[in-house]
Every structure is written in structure tokens, then in C-alpha cells.
Amino acid sequence: MWQSDDKAPDDSETVNLPDLTEKSALSGKGAKEEKHFTQPPPRYSESSLIKELEEKGIGRPSTYASILSTIQDRKYVEKKENRFFPTELGDIVTDLLVQSFSEVLDVKFTAHLEDQLDQIEEGKANWVQTLKDFYAPFEKELATAAEKMRNIKREETVTDLKCPKCEKPIILKWGKNGKFAACQGYPDCRFTSEYQVDEGKVKLVQQQVTEEKCPACGAAMAVKTGRFGKFLACSSYPTCKTTKPITTGIDCPDCKEGQLSEKRTRFGKVFYSCTKYPNCKYAMWDKPIKGRPCPECQYPFLAEHYTKKEGASIRCPNKECGFTEKVEMPAATS
């Protein structure tokens, strides 16, 4: 709608366009150049994902922990700075499921099924009929998917790299912990490695070998990454399958035999526990500091502690002590 002045008309006003003829001269009132960038929604954290599930009626409080555990254990997502990021496997699995089971993967269907289960629990719906209504169409989709769905477990990508052990081509394939590089000569050659893609080129990640020797065969121990974090494994794997945790070098204050080792829960949260587990069940959330005994009670070490409310601090793990030292965080630079 056009008008001759800048005043916005009321809804009741009638605005008429001026008489215009071909090649009429129009006066410009100015132009403004603006840029707008669409910002993607923030990545989910554990709390925001649970809130989303609650709002959409998916799952129940008793199943939320299982959902968070499953998507991480199966490597569908990885946690960075307390946010979930989809992995390559997660993207592929999501696409395949949506293509083959579009109705089941629909949020409204899932919420409706949860309501049906509630009605069954309350005696308002027949569970046999509910199961028939669901499984009849699902069975057909399942049969179609079994025949036509892409089987990524059998997919192999041949690279230009050569196996350092037998010179055969290196291939990329899927395993239970995601994609990895392996020798095409398997099972005669069992070489495997982590890899990274740099500017479109596949590069093998060099094994991080330590000075520690394998207690079983004497070979060097190498740093590996598993579902619960980093650990040491014999560099002669698969000939030797010896593994052991990476320790902090701090003796366990409880049993005095083991050392504290960094581990992760199935939800990805870091904690520190004794290497003698399960014989010793000592564990703590705060990161222990080597070489800093408590100045008040002489506890063998202090620990780094952080809360959103109080910020960072160093405190004594001994609950009867109460020693705390405030840590000043560096000022943010512009």
C-alpha cells in the first residue's frame, strides 16, 4: 500500500493510489542497505533436550536418562562444551530412519503412542488392539526397509593410503565406535587406525606412544580413546590386548594401593576413581591436583571445584576440613 506521506494509516482509513501514467517520474525518498544473517538454533544441552522432550510429549521422566545414554553410547552424538553435536553416524542413521519410517519418526506419532500407553495403564484402552493398530502398518515398512534400506555396515571406502604393515590399500569402514581406517587385507592383516580428513584428504592419526611398557609383553603402551575416555593399550594390539587406565599420578587416599584415574560416565561427565575398582570404590567429581596437600589438615591433595553460582575454587576433598581457596578467573578480552 502506498501513500504520499510517512504517516501510517489507521485501519479505518482508505488509501488511494495516485493516478499514474506510462513513463511517469517517481521521486525516491531514500534507500537503506541492511544485512540480516539467519542464526541457527543453539545446540541442545542435556537440560534443554529434556525440556524439548517434555514439551513435545516424548518419553517419560523415567526414560530420559536412557535416551541421553543411548544417543551417546551408540555414537549418534558427541558432547562438546556440554552441548550435543551430531556425528556422521548420527546424521546417516537419522536420514535412513526418516526415509523408511517417516510416520514412526514423526513427533506427533510418538506423543500419540505415549498417550495410548497411558490410556492402557488407566484401563481406558485395550493393549492388544493398540498393538495391532501399530504393528500392522509397521510390519510392512519393516519388510520394505529390510529389502531396500542402505546397509552402511557393509560399506567400505577405498583410500589412496597404503597399509604401513603390508602395503595393501587402506579402507574406511564402520565399527561399533564409529568410522575407522583399516587394512583391506583383513583378516590376514589386522591393522586399524583412527583417521582425520584434512582439506579433503584422508590422513591416519599417528599412534601416541608413551614411555610406559606393557606389563604382559614389554611393548610400548599407546594412548587410545574409548567410550569412557582415554586409556592405555598395548601398541602390539591385536597380538597383545593388554589395557590399563591413564592415572593422574595421585595415590588413592582410601586404599593407598591404587591411583586416581580420569574416567567418564555413560553420559560423558568426567570423574576420578581408583584404579583398583571394584575392590576400591573411591571416586570424586572434582579434579585432583598433584603435589598440593591441604595446608590445614594435610590431606594428600587439593581439588579443582566449579559451580555456576560460586565460580571456580580449589578446595580440600576432606569433608571435615572445609579449606577453600577462591580462584580468580582471567578477565575477558575484547
N, C-alpha and C positions, 0 to 999 in steps of 0.2 A: 504494500500500500504506500502511496506517495503523497506527500503534502508539501506546501510551499514554505513552511517554517519548521523549526525544530521541536515545536510543542507536540507532545504525544496526544492524540485524540482520545476522548472518552469513548466508552463502548457505545454510548448513545449517539455520538456524532456521526454524520455521514460525510465521508471524504470523497470528493470527486476529482478525477484526474483532469488535468488541463487539456485543452484542445491541442493536439499535436498534428503536424503535417509532415510529409516526407521531407527529409533533409533539414528539419528544424534544429536550430542550435541549442544545445543544452549547456548550462553552466555547471561546472564542477564545484563542489563545496570542500573538496579535500580528499586525501586518501591516507589510510593508516596501514602500515605494514606490521603484522603481528605473526609470531611463530608459536605454535602450540605443539607440544610433544605429548603423545599418549604414554602414560606411565603404566607399566604392567602392575597387576596387584601384587602385594608383598607375599613372599613365600610363607607357607604355613609353619608355625611352631607347633609343639605338642599341644599347648593350651588352645591355640587358635583353630587347630584341626579338630579337636574335641568339640569346641564350640560350634564349628560348622556342622559336624555330625549331629549334634543335638538339635540345631535349628532345622536341619533337613529331615529329622526323624530317622536317621540311620543308626542302627545299633542301639545298644543299651549301656548304661554305666558299667555293667559287669563285663562287657565285651570291648570297651575302649582300649584297655591295656593290651589285649590280644591283637587288636587291629594295628596299634602302633608297633608292637613287636614284630608282627608278620611282615609288614612292608619293609622293615629294616633287615630282618633275618634273611629274607629272600632277595635282598639287594635291589628292590624296586626303587628305593630312595636312599640317599645318603645325607647325613646331617652335617651341616657346615654352619658354625656360629649359631647353633641352636635353631636352625631353620632346615626344613626338608627340601632337598633338591632331587628331582627325578634322575635316575640313572638311564643309561642307554637301554638296559634290560627293561626298566620300568616303562619307558616310552613304547617299546616294542610290544610288551605284554598288554598294555592298555589299548593300543591300536588293534591288536588281534582280537581281544575280548569284545571291544565295541563293534567290530566288523561282524563277528559271529554271534554275539549275544546282546544285540542292541537293546532289546526290551529288558532283559535281566539287569543290564548295566545302567538302566535309567534310574535316576534318583527317586522319581515318583513310584516306580515299581517296588524298589527296596523299602521305601517308607510304608507303602501299602501292605507289603508282606509282613512287616513288623506289626502293623495294626491287626492283621489277620491272626498272627501268633498270640497277640494279647487277647483277642476275642476267644480263641481256643482255650486259653488259660482260664478265662472267666466263664467258660461253658456256653458262650453265645454262638460258636461256630463249630462245625464238625471237622475234625482234623483229617479224616480220610478224604472227604470231599475237597478240602482245601489243598491237600497234597495232589489229588488227581487234577484239579484245575491248573496247578502249577506245572506238574511234570509232563502232562500230555504234550503241550507245545514245546516244552524244554527238551524233551526226548528227541524230537525231530531236529531241533537246532544242534543238539549234541552229536547226532549221527552225521549231519552235514559238516560240522566242524571237524570231526574225526577224519573225514574224507578229504576236505579241501583246505583246512587251516594250515598255514605255513609252520613247518617243524624246524624251529631255529636251532634245536639241539644238534641236528644233523648238518647244519650249515657250516662250511669252512671257507675262509677267505685266504687264498694263497698270496703271500707277500714276496717281495724281491730279496728278502733276507735269507741267509743260509744258516743252518744249524751249526753252532760253534763246536759241536761234538762229532757230527757225521757228515756235514756239508749238504744235507738234504734241505729242501725248501722249508721255511718257517710258515706255519699257517695260523690263522686266528680262529678260535672256536669258543663255544660256550661251555662253562662248567657251573657247578653249584654256587660258586662265589663270583660269577660274572664271566666276562670275556677274558681270555688269556692267550698267550702265544705258545705254540708247541711245535715240536718237530713232526713233519709229515711222515717220518719213518716209524712212528709208533705202531706196534709195541716194541720193535727192535731197539729203538732209541726213545728214551723217556724224558728228553729234555723239555722243560717248560720254563716260562719266564713271564713276569709282568711286562707290559709294554705301554708306550705312550705315543700319541700322534702329534708330530711337530711339523706344522706347515704342510699337512697332507701326507707326510712320510711317517711310516711306522718305525719306531726305534725301540729296541729292547732296553728295559730298565736294568742297569748293572746291579748285580747282587751285592748288597752291603755286607762285606765280610768283616768280622770282628777278630780281635786277638785271642778270644776265648776258644779253647779247644773242646771238641766233642768228648764227653766222658766215656762214650762207647767205642769210638773208632779213632779218635785223635785228630780228625779233620777239623778245619776251622768252622766255627759256628757263624751262621749268617742271619741277618735280621729279616724277618718275614712279617707279613700283615695278614691277620685272620679276622674272623667275625667279631672277636672280642679285643681287637687291638694288635699291637706289635708283640712279637715273641722271637726267640732264638730257635733256629732249626739247623741241623747238620747240613753243611754245604755239599755233602756226598749223597743227599737225597736223590733218587729213591732207594739207593743201596743201603743207606743208613737213615732211619726215620726218627732219630732222637730229637726231642724238642725240650725246651725249658723256658721259663719266663724271663723277661728282662727285669732286673731288680734295680731299685733305687740306691743300693749300697747301704741301706739303713737296716740294722738288725731289728727283728720283731721285738717289741717291748714286752710281749706276752710270753711267748715260748722260749725266746732267746736263742733259738736254733735256726729258724728261717730268716728271710729278709723280706722287706716290703716291696711289692711289685705292683706296677700300674696295670689295671685291668678295666674292662668296660662291661657294663650291664647289657642285657639284650636290647635296652632302649638307647644305648650309646653313651650313657653317663659314666664318666671316669671315676674310679675309686681305687683304693690301695689296700691290698690284703697280703697276708703272709704266704710265702711260697710253700709252706708246709701244710697248706689246706689239703684235705679236710681234717687232718689231725689238729691243726690250729686254725681257729675260725676268726682270728683277729682281723678287723677291717675298719677303714675310716674313709670319709669322703674328702677331707682336706688333704692337700699335697704336702707331704713331709719335707722338711728342709734338712739336708745333711750337714753335719758339723755345727749345728746351732742348738745346744742344750738350753733348757729353760733357765734363765738367770735367777729365778726364785725358788723353784722346787727341784732343780737339777734333773728334770725329765730328759731322757736322752736326745730329744729333738723337739723343735717347734714345727708349726704347720701353717701354710698359707690358707686363709679363710676369706670368703667373699659372700656378701649378701647385697641385694639391691637396696635395702634400706640403710645399712651401715657402711657399705662400700668394702674396700679391701683392708685386711688386717693380718697380723701374724699373732698367733695365739698358742698357748700350751695345750696339747691334747689331753693332759691330765685334768679331768673334770673338777677335782678337788682344789686345783691351783687357781685358775682364773686369770693367769697372766695374759695380757693383751697389749699389742703394740700397733698403733694406727699406722697405716701406710698411706702416704700422700701420693695421689695419682698425678702424673705429669699433666700440666695444663695443655689443652687442645690448641694446636697451631692453626692459623687461618691459611 
